Amino acid sequence: MKVKISIICFVLFGMLATQAQEKKWTLRECLEYALENNITIKQSALNLEAAEIDKLAALGNFVPTVNTSATLSSNTGANINPVTNTFESTTFTSLTGGFNLGLTLFDGLRNFRQLQRVKLNRLVNQYNLGKSKDDIALFVANSYLQVLLNKESLKVIEKQHDITLEQLKRTKDLVEAGVLPQGDLLEIEATSADELTRIVQAQNAVLIARVGLAQTLLIKDYEKFDIAEQDYLVPSTSILDKSVDEIRSTARQSRYEVQIAEQNKLLAEKDLQIARGAYYPTLNAFFGYNTRWADNDFFDRDIVKQLYENDGFSYGLQLSVPILNRFSSRVNVKRSKVNVKRTAFQLEQAELDLDSNVYQAYLDAKGSAEAYEASLVAVKAQERAYEYAKDRYDVGRTNAFDFSQSKFRLENAQSNEVQAKFDYIFKIKVLELYFGIKLADIKL
């Protein structure tokens, strides 16, 4: 009985292992896995976490500082008694203690503006995290579509090779029957050999693209990694019905590139305000309490009474007025002004780059749409030409070379159609991203 159970467990384990090896990744699964495991995204998330810590530190500047201390010591010989403040040549034990409280009342509003700065910096890190996710997702989507493209291209060649093998068999029969010359058979055999070479090249292209995608996803067992071969139809979209100005206007409001540049400019302006705060006086409030006890008998029962009688308080205000600090405040203000100008230029450049990228993406999408439509027309034309050439070849009215050329042109048109299809899909998605549609909401 135990042996039967062991065999069943072994078979079930083998089936599960086989299923695990045969897992086919969908595009959605690849995107979700990348967003969860990509190192760049994890680093951006850590930067956001660090920004949260900075916010806590900035809030702490508004909280009073409270410190307490206590010292217990034993003295032998001539020492100052902390209670009587006189030299005593004896052995005694002393205890001193107290606490101090400090609070900044005014510092040129630097603490307040530092809190505003950390909030801005947190927003920048949120945008950077969002941009990292978009960049990685777009890169993964492109890599995924490249695998699909290479697989579809391989299918085109394999399908044409199957036709070639059928034609090769038919040509052999016709040559043996004396209907066709030997040269036609040699031409078909050469075509078959060339197709086999291109099949191997296409298989290598699939493998390279598949490994590249797996490495992008940080999947170590990339040799067994493969994607689900879904039939990705050209999605219906109205994005090309919109004007480029409408897309560009939306992109300026939604794209992280401009938002990051805008927040960096605000950060620079806040740094300038913080630097100018050093010109103003600083006003602090303080409060302190201390007490002491000393005796040659550590277990003196009057210790509490003595601590009470020897305690004291101190409190007041401390004003610090900056007069000359080796021009450090002035230098920091000047540097901050330069940085404000720099970030303003960076914002302007980010807007110009975004406008250029949107316009280029718009033209690319329109061009890819036209190229895809043209490829469909070309395939239909080449299919008709191939059927005509095949009919002529079957009745001996054309030679094998002309027939092979017709077949090659059909294969080339089909390959171009596959490439145009996936190129169009990708460029449409890029344009939709610029229009503010998040990749998670885009139909793939």
C-alpha positions as CSV (number, residue, x, y, z in Angstrom):
1,M,0.0,0.0,0.0
2,K,2.8,2.4,0.9
3,V,4.5,1.6,-2.4
4,K,1.3,2.5,-4.3
5,I,1.0,5.8,-2.5
6,S,4.6,6.6,-3.2
7,I,4.1,5.9,-6.9
8,I,1.0,8.1,-7.1
9,C,2.8,10.9,-5.3
10,F,5.8,10.6,-7.7
11,V,3.5,10.7,-10.7
12,L,1.6,13.7,-9.4
13,F,4.8,15.5,-8.6
14,G,6.0,14.8,-12.1
15,M,2.8,16.2,-13.6
16,L,3.1,19.3,-11.6
17,A,6.7,19.8,-12.5
18,T,5.9,19.4,-16.2
19,Q,3.0,21.9,-15.9
20,A,5.4,24.3,-14.2
21,Q,7.9,24.0,-17.0
22,E,5.2,24.5,-19.6
23,K,3.9,27.7,-18.2
24,K,3.2,30.2,-20.9
25,W,3.4,33.8,-19.8
26,T,0.8,36.3,-20.9
27,L,1.7,39.9,-21.5
28,R,-0.3,40.9,-18.4
29,E,1.6,38.4,-16.3
30,C,4.9,39.7,-17.6
31,L,3.9,43.3,-16.8
32,E,2.7,42.5,-13.3
33,Y,5.8,40.4,-12.6
34,A,8.1,43.2,-13.9
35,L,6.4,45.9,-11.8
36,E,6.8,43.7,-8.7
37,N,10.4,42.5,-9.1
38,N,12.3,45.1,-11.2
39,I,15.3,46.5,-9.3
40,T,14.9,50.0,-10.7
41,I,11.3,50.1,-9.4
42,K,12.4,48.8,-6.0
43,Q,15.1,51.5,-5.8
44,S,12.5,54.2,-6.6
45,A,10.2,52.7,-3.9
46,L,13.1,53.0,-1.4
47,N,13.6,56.6,-2.4
48,L,9.9,57.2,-1.6
49,E,10.3,55.5,1.7
50,A,13.3,57.7,2.5
51,A,11.3,60.7,1.7
52,E,8.7,59.6,4.3
53,I,11.5,59.4,6.8
54,D,12.7,62.9,5.9
55,K,9.1,64.1,6.6
56,L,9.3,62.7,10.1
57,A,12.6,64.4,10.7
58,A,11.1,67.8,9.5
59,L,8.2,67.4,11.8
60,G,10.6,66.7,14.7
61,N,12.0,70.3,14.3
62,F,8.7,71.6,15.7
63,V,8.9,69.4,18.8
64,P,10.8,70.5,21.9
65,T,14.1,68.9,22.8
66,V,14.0,67.2,26.2
67,N,17.2,65.8,27.8
68,T,17.8,64.4,31.2
69,S,21.0,63.4,33.0
70,A,22.2,61.9,36.3
71,T,25.7,61.3,37.7
72,L,26.5,59.1,40.7
73,S,30.1,59.3,41.9
74,S,32.3,58.4,44.9
75,N,35.1,60.8,45.8
76,T,38.1,60.2,48.1
77,G,40.6,62.9,49.2
78,A,40.3,66.6,48.7
79,N,37.3,67.2,46.4
80,I,34.6,69.8,46.0
81,N,31.3,68.8,47.7
82,P,28.7,69.6,45.1
83,V,26.2,70.6,47.9
84,T,28.4,72.8,50.1
85,N,30.7,73.8,47.2
86,T,33.7,73.5,49.6
87,F,36.8,71.3,49.6
88,E,36.5,68.3,51.8
89,S,39.2,65.8,52.5
90,T,37.2,62.7,53.1
91,T,35.3,60.0,51.3
92,F,31.8,60.9,50.2
93,T,29.2,59.9,47.6
94,S,27.4,62.5,45.5
95,L,24.5,62.4,43.1
96,T,23.6,65.2,40.6
97,G,20.8,65.2,38.1
98,G,18.3,67.2,36.2
99,F,16.6,67.8,32.8
100,N,16.6,70.5,30.2
101,L,13.9,71.5,27.7
102,G,14.5,73.6,24.6
103,L,12.2,75.0,21.9
104,T,12.9,77.0,18.8
105,L,10.4,79.9,18.6
106,F,11.7,81.5,15.4
107,D,14.4,80.6,13.0
108,G,13.6,82.7,9.9
109,L,10.8,80.1,9.0
110,R,13.4,77.6,8.0
111,N,11.8,74.7,9.9
112,F,8.4,75.5,8.4
113,R,9.9,75.7,4.9
114,Q,11.9,72.6,5.4
115,L,8.7,70.7,6.1
116,Q,7.2,72.1,2.9
117,R,10.3,71.0,1.0
118,V,10.1,67.4,2.2
119,K,6.5,67.3,1.1
120,L,7.6,68.5,-2.4
121,N,10.4,65.9,-2.4
122,R,8.0,63.2,-1.5
123,L,5.9,64.1,-4.5
124,V,8.9,64.1,-6.7
125,N,9.7,60.6,-5.6
126,Q,6.2,59.5,-6.2
127,Y,6.4,60.8,-9.8
128,N,9.8,59.1,-10.2
129,L,8.3,55.8,-9.1
130,G,5.4,56.2,-11.5
131,K,7.8,57.1,-14.3
132,S,10.0,54.0,-13.5
133,K,6.9,51.8,-13.7
134,D,5.8,53.3,-17.0
135,D,9.3,53.0,-18.5
136,I,9.7,49.4,-17.4
137,A,6.2,48.4,-18.5
138,L,6.7,49.9,-21.9
139,F,10.0,48.2,-22.3
140,V,8.6,44.8,-21.3
141,A,5.6,45.3,-23.6
142,N,8.0,46.1,-26.5
143,S,10.2,43.0,-25.7
144,Y,7.1,40.8,-25.5
145,L,5.8,42.0,-28.8
146,Q,9.2,41.4,-30.3
147,V,9.0,37.8,-29.2
148,L,5.6,37.5,-30.8
149,L,6.8,39.2,-34.0
150,N,9.7,36.7,-34.3
151,K,7.4,33.8,-33.7
152,E,4.9,35.0,-36.3
153,S,7.8,35.5,-38.8
154,L,9.0,32.0,-38.1
155,K,5.5,30.7,-38.8
156,V,5.4,32.5,-42.1
157,I,8.7,30.8,-43.3
158,E,7.6,27.4,-42.0
159,K,4.3,27.6,-43.8
160,Q,6.0,28.6,-47.0
161,H,8.5,25.8,-46.5
162,D,5.6,23.3,-46.2
163,I,4.3,24.5,-49.5
164,T,7.8,24.2,-51.0
165,L,8.0,20.6,-49.8
166,E,4.7,19.8,-51.4
167,Q,5.8,21.5,-54.6
168,L,9.1,19.6,-54.4
169,K,7.3,16.3,-54.3
170,R,5.1,17.3,-57.2
171,T,8.1,18.5,-59.3
172,K,10.0,15.3,-58.7
173,D,7.0,13.4,-60.1
174,L,6.8,15.7,-63.1
175,V,10.5,15.4,-63.8
176,E,10.4,11.7,-63.5
177,A,7.5,11.7,-65.9
178,G,9.5,13.8,-68.3
179,V,7.1,16.7,-68.1
180,L,9.5,19.2,-66.5
181,P,13.3,19.5,-66.9
182,Q,15.8,18.5,-64.2
183,G,16.7,22.2,-63.7
184,D,13.3,22.9,-62.3
185,L,13.8,20.3,-59.6
186,L,17.2,21.7,-58.8
187,E,15.7,25.2,-58.5
188,I,13.0,24.0,-56.0
189,E,15.6,22.1,-54.0
190,A,17.7,25.2,-53.8
191,T,14.7,27.2,-52.6
192,S,14.0,24.5,-49.9
193,A,17.6,24.6,-48.7
194,D,17.4,28.4,-48.5
195,E,14.2,28.3,-46.5
196,L,15.7,25.8,-44.1
197,T,18.6,28.2,-43.4
198,R,16.1,31.1,-42.8
199,I,14.0,28.8,-40.5
200,V,17.1,28.2,-38.4
201,Q,17.8,32.0,-38.3
202,A,14.2,32.7,-37.4
203,Q,14.4,30.1,-34.6
204,N,17.5,31.8,-33.2
205,A,15.8,35.2,-33.4
206,V,12.9,33.8,-31.3
207,L,15.3,32.3,-28.8
208,I,17.3,35.5,-28.4
209,A,14.1,37.6,-28.0
210,R,12.7,35.1,-25.5
211,V,15.9,35.1,-23.4
212,G,16.1,38.9,-23.6
213,L,12.5,39.2,-22.2
214,A,13.2,36.6,-19.4
215,Q,16.4,38.5,-18.4
216,T,14.4,41.8,-18.4
217,L,12.0,40.1,-16.0
218,L,14.9,38.8,-13.9
219,I,13.8,35.2,-14.5
220,K,16.8,33.0,-14.0
221,D,15.5,29.9,-15.7
222,Y,15.2,31.7,-19.0
223,E,15.9,28.6,-21.1
224,K,12.4,27.2,-20.2
225,F,10.7,30.6,-20.2
226,D,8.2,31.1,-23.0
227,I,5.2,33.3,-23.7
228,A,1.6,32.5,-24.5
229,E,1.0,32.6,-28.3
230,Q,-2.2,34.6,-28.3
231,D,-3.7,36.0,-31.5
232,Y,-3.1,39.7,-30.9
233,L,-5.5,41.5,-33.2
234,V,-4.9,45.1,-34.2
235,P,-6.9,46.9,-31.5
236,S,-9.6,49.4,-32.4
237,T,-8.5,52.9,-31.3
238,S,-9.7,56.5,-31.8
239,I,-6.4,58.0,-30.7
240,L,-5.5,59.0,-34.3
241,D,-8.8,60.9,-34.6
242,K,-7.5,63.4,-32.1
243,S,-5.3,66.3,-33.1
244,V,-1.6,66.3,-32.1
245,D,-2.2,69.6,-30.1
246,E,-4.9,67.8,-28.0
247,I,-2.5,64.9,-27.3
248,R,0.3,67.3,-26.5
249,S,-1.8,69.3,-24.1
250,T,-2.9,66.2,-22.3
251,A,0.6,64.9,-22.1
252,R,1.9,68.1,-20.4
253,Q,-0.7,67.6,-17.7
254,S,-0.2,63.8,-17.2
255,R,3.3,62.8,-18.1
256,Y,5.8,62.3,-15.3
257,E,8.6,64.0,-17.2
258,V,7.1,67.5,-17.0
259,Q,5.7,66.9,-13.5
260,I,9.1,65.9,-12.2
261,A,10.7,69.0,-13.7
262,E,8.0,71.2,-12.3
263,Q,8.4,69.8,-8.8
264,N,12.2,70.2,-9.1
265,K,11.8,73.9,-9.8
266,L,9.5,74.2,-6.8
267,L,12.2,72.4,-4.7
268,A,14.8,74.9,-5.9
269,E,12.6,77.8,-5.0
270,K,12.0,76.4,-1.6
271,D,15.8,75.9,-1.1
272,L,16.2,79.6,-1.9
273,Q,13.7,80.5,0.8
274,I,15.4,78.2,3.3
275,A,18.8,79.8,2.4
276,R,17.4,83.3,2.9
277,G,16.1,82.3,6.3
278,A,19.8,82.3,7.6
279,Y,19.7,86.1,7.4
280,Y,17.2,86.3,10.2
281,P,17.8,86.0,14.0
282,T,17.0,82.8,15.8
283,L,15.0,82.8,19.1
284,N,15.1,79.8,21.4
285,A,13.3,79.2,24.7
286,F,14.8,77.0,27.4
287,F,13.9,75.5,30.7
288,G,16.1,73.5,33.1
289,Y,15.8,71.7,36.5
290,N,18.7,70.3,38.5
291,T,19.4,69.0,42.0
292,R,22.2,67.5,44.0
293,W,23.0,65.3,47.0
294,A,26.2,64.4,48.8
295,D,27.1,62.5,52.0
296,N,29.6,60.1,53.4
297,D,26.8,57.7,54.1
298,F,25.1,56.5,50.9
299,F,22.2,55.2,52.8
300,D,21.4,58.5,54.5
301,R,17.7,58.6,55.1
302,D,17.6,62.4,54.4
303,I,18.5,61.9,50.7
304,V,15.1,62.9,49.5
305,K,15.0,65.9,51.8
306,Q,18.5,67.0,50.6
307,L,17.5,66.6,46.9
308,Y,14.5,68.8,47.5
309,E,16.4,71.4,49.4
310,N,19.2,71.6,46.7
311,D,17.1,71.7,43.6
312,G,16.9,74.7,41.2
313,F,15.3,75.9,38.0
314,S,16.6,77.9,35.0
315,Y,14.5,79.3,32.2
316,G,14.6,82.1,29.6
317,L,15.1,83.1,26.0
318,Q,18.1,83.0,23.8
319,L,18.5,85.3,20.8
320,S,21.1,84.7,18.2
321,V,21.6,87.4,15.6
322,P,23.8,86.6,12.5
323,I,26.3,89.3,11.8
324,L,29.2,87.8,9.9
325,N,29.6,84.1,9.1
326,R,32.3,84.2,6.4
327,F,29.7,85.0,3.7
328,S,28.3,81.4,3.9
329,S,24.7,82.6,4.0
330,R,25.2,84.9,1.1
331,V,27.0,82.2,-0.9
332,N,24.2,79.7,-0.2
333,V,21.6,82.2,-1.4
334,K,23.5,82.9,-4.6
335,R,23.9,79.2,-5.3
336,S,20.2,78.6,-4.7
337,K,19.3,81.4,-7.1
338,V,21.5,79.8,-9.8
339,N,19.8,76.4,-9.1
340,V,16.4,78.1,-9.5
341,K,17.4,79.3,-13.0
342,R,18.8,75.9,-13.9
343,T,15.6,74.1,-12.9
344,A,13.6,76.6,-14.9
345,F,15.6,75.8,-18.0
346,Q,15.2,72.1,-17.3
347,L,11.5,72.5,-17.0
348,E,11.4,74.4,-20.3
349,Q,13.6,71.7,-21.9
350,A,11.3,68.9,-20.5
351,E,8.3,70.6,-22.1
352,L,10.1,71.0,-25.4
353,D,11.3,67.4,-25.4
354,L,7.8,66.2,-24.5
355,D,6.3,68.2,-27.4
356,S,8.8,66.8,-29.8
357,N,8.3,63.2,-28.5
358,V,4.5,63.5,-28.8
359,Y,4.7,64.9,-32.3
360,Q,7.2,62.1,-33.3
361,A,5.0,59.4,-31.7
362,Y,2.0,60.9,-33.5
363,L,3.7,60.7,-36.9
364,D,5.1,57.3,-36.1
365,A,1.6,56.0,-35.2
366,K,0.1,57.4,-38.4
367,G,2.9,56.1,-40.5
368,S,2.7,52.7,-39.0
369,A,-1.1,52.6,-39.6
370,E,-0.6,53.5,-43.2
371,A,2.2,50.9,-43.5
372,Y,0.0,48.2,-42.0
373,E,-2.8,49.0,-44.4
374,A,-0.4,48.9,-47.3
375,S,1.0,45.6,-46.2
376,L,-2.4,44.0,-46.2
377,V,-3.0,45.2,-49.7
378,A,0.5,43.9,-50.7
379,V,-0.2,40.5,-49.3
380,K,-3.5,40.2,-51.2
381,A,-1.8,41.2,-54.4
382,Q,1.1,38.8,-53.9
383,E,-1.3,36.0,-53.1
384,R,-3.1,36.5,-56.4
385,A,0.2,36.7,-58.2
386,Y,1.4,33.5,-56.5
387,E,-1.8,31.6,-57.4
388,Y,-1.4,32.8,-61.0
389,A,2.3,31.7,-61.1
390,K,1.4,28.4,-59.5
391,D,-1.3,27.6,-62.1
392,R,1.1,28.5,-64.9
393,Y,3.8,26.3,-63.3
394,D,1.5,23.4,-62.9
395,V,0.8,23.3,-66.6
396,G,4.4,23.9,-67.5
397,R,3.9,27.5,-68.8
398,T,6.6,29.0,-66.5
399,N,9.8,27.7,-65.1
400,A,10.8,26.9,-61.5
401,F,12.9,30.0,-61.1
402,D,10.0,32.4,-61.9
403,F,7.7,30.4,-59.7
404,S,10.2,30.5,-56.8
405,Q,10.5,34.2,-57.2
406,S,6.7,34.6,-57.0
407,K,6.6,32.5,-53.9
408,F,9.5,34.5,-52.3
409,R,7.7,37.7,-52.9
410,L,4.6,36.4,-51.2
411,E,6.6,35.2,-48.2
412,N,8.3,38.6,-48.0
413,A,5.0,40.4,-48.2
414,Q,3.6,38.2,-45.4
415,S,6.6,38.9,-43.2
416,N,6.3,42.6,-43.8
417,E,2.6,42.4,-42.9
418,V,3.5,40.7,-39.6
419,Q,6.2,43.2,-38.8
420,A,3.9,46.2,-39.7
421,K,1.1,44.7,-37.5
422,F,3.2,44.6,-34.3
423,D,4.9,47.9,-35.1
424,Y,1.5,49.5,-35.4
425,I,0.3,47.9,-32.1
426,F,3.3,49.2,-30.2
427,K,3.3,52.7,-31.6
428,I,-0.4,53.1,-30.9
429,K,0.2,52.1,-27.3
430,V,3.0,54.7,-27.0
431,L,0.7,57.4,-28.3
432,E,-2.0,56.3,-25.9
433,L,0.4,56.6,-23.0
434,Y,1.2,60.2,-24.1
435,F,-2.5,60.9,-24.1
436,G,-2.6,60.0,-20.4
437,I,-3.9,56.4,-20.6
438,K,-2.0,54.4,-18.0
439,L,-0.5,51.1,-19.3
440,A,-2.6,49.1,-16.9
441,D,-5.7,50.5,-18.5
442,I,-4.6,50.0,-22.1
443,K,-6.2,47.2,-24.0
444,L,-3.4,44.8,-25.1
